[in-house]
Amino acid sequence: MRNYLAMVCLLAITTPAAAEPGGNFEWPDGVRAAVNLAYDDALDSQLDNVIPALDRYGFRGSFYMTLASDATRLRLDEWRLAAASGHELGNHTLYHPCSGSKPNREWVKPWHDLDRTPLDSLLEEIVLANTMLNAIDGRTERTFTTTCGDLHAAGDYYIDAIRPLFVAVKARFGGVTQDMNTLDPYLVIVETPSDVTGEQLIAIVEEAGRKGTMANFTFHGVGGDHLAVSIEAHEQLLQYLDANRNIYWVDTFLNIMKYVKSKAVE
């Protein structure tokens, strides 16, 4: 009886729900949805906890680098090794500028305040970040994640200005992609979990599976640092994805979005 109950509990966690009508986007190899595991800000816990965990399962993640961070400067060889093993290094600016006028933004330094940063200055920073990333991994194709989800520099909308620089941009917060047919590759929505359970992370993936779309995670710390999720919750998500490889395509945001854009021009 004990073994039977354990099997029932496992199936309750690992059996994806049926697809919703209308999920007609054609993913590779007949999978139902895509999942990107991304990590912002270039943090020590990502090198210490995340990359070893992803490597155990053969998953490749996307790491959005704040190039001025201590974990970039002091551990550059480890980031270079991560890129060489297939992980994506994405652009998250040099200094992580954000709008200081929004609630709870007292931590924004005046010289990194997007409210005061001219669009041309931000564009120069992003271009330089691409150059530095190329020096680390040798790659020229890149994706970008907005800092704090802010889309304006000194009041000017900047996403249109950076489109030529990137394959795609993660720009907005709040859940899974609702419809692949209307997706703007430069305004992709992301989920930014912190202090959640493994079951809650799995539920996000299953929603994408029902819709036939994408779950784009943007984690920060894992088992440490800021906006953290626990190592246990993160591991439970990886176990679920590993057990359901025929349902979910797990890959870098760059690879997923190159595929999505290729389907749009067919």
N, C-alpha and C positions, 0 to 999 in steps of 0.2 A: 504493500500500500504506500509506503514511504517513497519508493522509487517511482510509482505511478504519479503521485502528487508532484514530485520534482519535475517529471517530464511535462506535466500539464502547465506548471509555472514557466518552464523554459519556452514552451510553444507560445504561451501568452505574450512573451517578450519578443520572440524571434519570427513570428509568422506575420508577414505584411498583410495589410487590409486590401480588399479588392479594389481595383482601379475604378475611378469615377468615369462616367461617360464623357467623351470629349477629349480625353487625354490622348491625342492622335499624333504627337510629335514622335518621329522615328529616331530613337536612340540606337547606338551601335549594339550589335549582337543580341538584339531583342530585349535589352534591359528596359526597365520601366521609368527610371529617373537617373539623374546625375547628382553626385554629391561632391562638393569641394570642401576640403578641410583646410582652412586658412587661419593664419596666426599673425596678429599685428604687433608692430612696435619693436621687433628684434629684441626679445627678452631672454634672459639667462635660462628661465625654466623651459623655454622652447628647445634650446640646445640640450639641456640636461634631461628633460622628461619626454618631450614630444617627439623629436626626431628618432630617438631609439625605439619608441613605441611604434611609430609609423613604419620604421624599417623592419620590425619584427613581423609585421603583416604584409610587407611589400606594398604599402600604400605610399603615394607621393602627395605631399602637401604643398601649400603656397604660403610663403613667409614674406610678409609685407614689411620691408626694412625701413626703419627710421635711421638714416645713415649716420647721424651724429650721436646715436646712443652709445653708452659704454659697452654694451654687449656686442655691438658691431665693431667698435674700435679695438677692444681687447681680445676678441675671439674671431677675428676675421678668417683665420685658416679653417675654423670649424664651419663657418658659413660657406666657404669655398668648397669644402668637402661635401657639405649637404647638397649644394648645387650640382656637383659632379656626380652624385648618386641619384639625381633625377628630381630633386625637390625644386620648386619654383622660387626664385627670389623676385618679389614684386616691389614696385615703387610706392613708398609711403612718405615721400618727401625727405628732406635733410633734417628738418628741425621740428616736424609735427606741428605746424601752425594751426590754430583753431580760432573761432570767433569768441572773443572775450566778453561780448555783451550778452551772451546767452546764459540761462540760469546755471548756477553751480560751476562757473568757469573762472573762479577767482585764481585758479592755478595758472592761467594763461599769462605768459610773460608779455609785457607791452610790445617788445620787439619781435614777438612771434604771434601777434594778434592779427588774424585775417581781416578784421574790420579796418585795420590800418595798413594793410599790405596791398600795394597796387597789383593789379593783375599781371603786369609785365614782370614784376619782381617775383611773384609766385611761379610764373612760367619759367623763369630762369632757374629757380631752385629745383623745380621738377626735372628740367632738362639736365641739370648737373647731377641730380640723383640718378638718372638713367645712365649717364656717363660713368659714374662711380660703380654702379651695378654691373655694367659691361666689363669694367676692370676686374670685378670679382669673379664673374661666371662666364664671360666671353660671349654672352648672348645678346641679340639685338631685338628680339620680340619680347614685349613686356606687357604686363597689366598693372593697374593702379587701383589703390583703395583710398578714397577721400579721408581726410583727417577729421574725426568727430562728426562725419557726415555733413560737413559744411560745404556748400557749393558756390560760395561767393567770396571774392577778394576785394576789399574796399567797395563793396556793394555791387561789383560786377560778377555776373555768372561766368565761371571759368571752365566749365566742362567742355564747351564747344572748342575752346582754344587748345585743349590738350588731346582732343580726339585723334589728330594725326600721329601722336606719339605712342599710342597704345592700341592693342588688340581689343581690349575691353576695360571697363571701369566698374568697380563696385562703389556705388554712390549713395544708396539709401538703406535705411534700417527698417526691419519689421517683417520677418517671416520668409516664406518660400516664394519662389516665382509662381505667379498665378496662371500665366498663359505664355507659352513659348512663341506663339504666333505674333504676339504684340510686344515682345521683349525688345527694349532698346539696349544694345550691348554696352552703352556708355552710361546707363542708369540702372544697373543691375542691383536688385534688392538683396540684402544679406540679413542673417540672424546673428546677433552678437550675444551669446549666452554667457552668464556668469552666475556662480553659486546655484547651479541646477543639478538635478539628478541625471543618471544615465538614462532612466526611463523618459525623462522630458526631452533629452536629446534625440532619442530614438523616435519619439512621437513626431518630431519635426521632419525627420527623414521619411517616415511613413506618410505624412501629409504630402510630401513631394511625390512619393510613389503613387498615391491615389490620383494626384492631378496629372501625373506624367511629365513633371517639370524638373526643377532643380532645387536642391537645398544647398545654399552657400553659407557655410558657417564662417564667422570671423571671431575666433577665440583671441584672448590675450594671454594671461598667465594660465599655466596648467600645473597645479601643485605648488604654486608660488607666484610672486609678482602681483600685479594689479588686475582687477576684474577677473579673478581666477575662477576656474572650475577645478574640481578635485581630480587627482590622478585616477581615482576609482571610476568616476562618472565618464571621463574621457576613455578609459579602457573599456568600459561597457559598450560605449558607442562603437569602438573599433571592433570588438567581438561581434556585435550585431552585423556590421557591414561585412565583416569577413564571412559570416555564416550565410549572407544573402548576396553573394557576388553575382548571381544570376538575375538579381532584381535591380541592383544599384551599381552604376558605374562610378567609381571613386577615382578622381584624378585631379591634376592641377587645374586651377582656374584657366590658365592659358590654354591647355589642351582642350578643355571642355568648350571654351568659347570659340576657339578656332573651328571646332566641329560644328557648333551652333551656327556660326556665320557661313560656313560652307553650305549648310542645308538651306540657308536663306537665299542663296544665289542659284540654287538648282532650278 
